[in-house]
């Protein structure tokens, strides 16, 4: 039986590291979606419109899961649970996830409209 060296990481530790990186990327994407309209960059706002539009279409079509969250759970070898944003804000807001998702959909639609108005005013 081969002995492991002290600095060897196990598969679970490796998966935890990857899951943490996925959470960081997810957080950065959320910050981008929030801050892109403030950048004044037409291309960043256009990218933001595509991201927000995709999210809304996905949610309206009945798929309220997030691909990035699904990837995080898959890498962690855990069944899909609560969404990333819900886990982040649940302690502050204290709503059940279904009601929280409705609020997020409405806020996303409003933010998409704001982004579209900004782009229209840039031309």
N, C-alpha and C positions, 0 to 999 in steps of 0.2 A: 504494500500500500504506500503510495507516494505521500510524503508529508508536504503540507502547504507552508509556504514561506509567510512570515508575518505581514508582508506588504501585498500578498495576493488577495484579491477581492473575490468574493463569492458571486454566483450568478444573481442571488437576491440583492446583494449590495449594488451590483452593476445595474440591475433593474431599478433600484431605488434612485440611483444617480440619474439614470435616463428619465425616470418619471419626474424628478425634480427639475431637470432641464426643460422638459415639456411644460411643466407648470410655469417656469420662468418665461418661456416663449409665449405661452398663453397670456400671461400678465402683460408682457411687452405689447402684444397685439391689442389687448384691451386699452392700454394707454395710448397706442397709436390711433385707435378708433375715436377715442375721446379728444385727443389733441390735434389730429390732422387738420381740422378746419381752422385752427388757430395759427397754423404755419404760414398761411398765405400762398402756399404752393399749389398751383392748379393740379398738377399731376398727383400729389399726395391726396388731395381732396377727391379726385376722380377715382383713385384706388379705394379710398374710403367708401365712396358711393357704391362701388362694386361689392365690397365686403359686406356693407350693411344691407344692400339689396339681396345678396345671396342668403344672408342670415334670415331676413324676413320671409323670403320665398320658401325657405326650408321650414321655418316655423309655421307659416300659414298653411303649407301643404300637409301639416300634421306630424312632421319629424322635429320634435323639440330637443333632440339630442345634439350634442356638439362633437364634431369629429375629433377635435383636439382632446376633449375630455375622454372620449372613448379610447383614444390612443393611450392616454395616461393610464386608464384602468387596465387596458390590455397589457401594457408593459409591466404594470404592477401585479399582474396575474390576479386581479380582483374583478368580481362582477361589477357591471356598470351601476353606479350609485348616483349620488347627487351631483349636479353640475358644479363647475368650477366657481362661477360667480356666486351661486347660491351658498356654497361652502364658505366663500370669502366674506359675504355680507350677512349671513344668517344670524350671527350673534348680535348684529346691530339692528337689523330690521325685524326679525322674529316672526316671519310669515311662513305659512306652509308653502312648499315648493310650487304647487300649481298656481296659486295666487301671485307668487313672486314672478313666475314665468310670464304671466299676463302683463304685469307691470313692466318687465324688461322688454316685451314685444312692443308695447306702446311707446316706451322711451326710445327704443331703436327706430321706430317709425318716425317719431318726432325728430330725432337726430339725423335721419336720412333726409327728411324735408329741409332741415337747416342746411345740410351740406349742399343739397341741390340749389337752394336759394343763394348760397355763397357763390357757387359756380356760375349761376346765371348773372349775378351782379359783377362778376369778374370780366365778362365779355363786353 
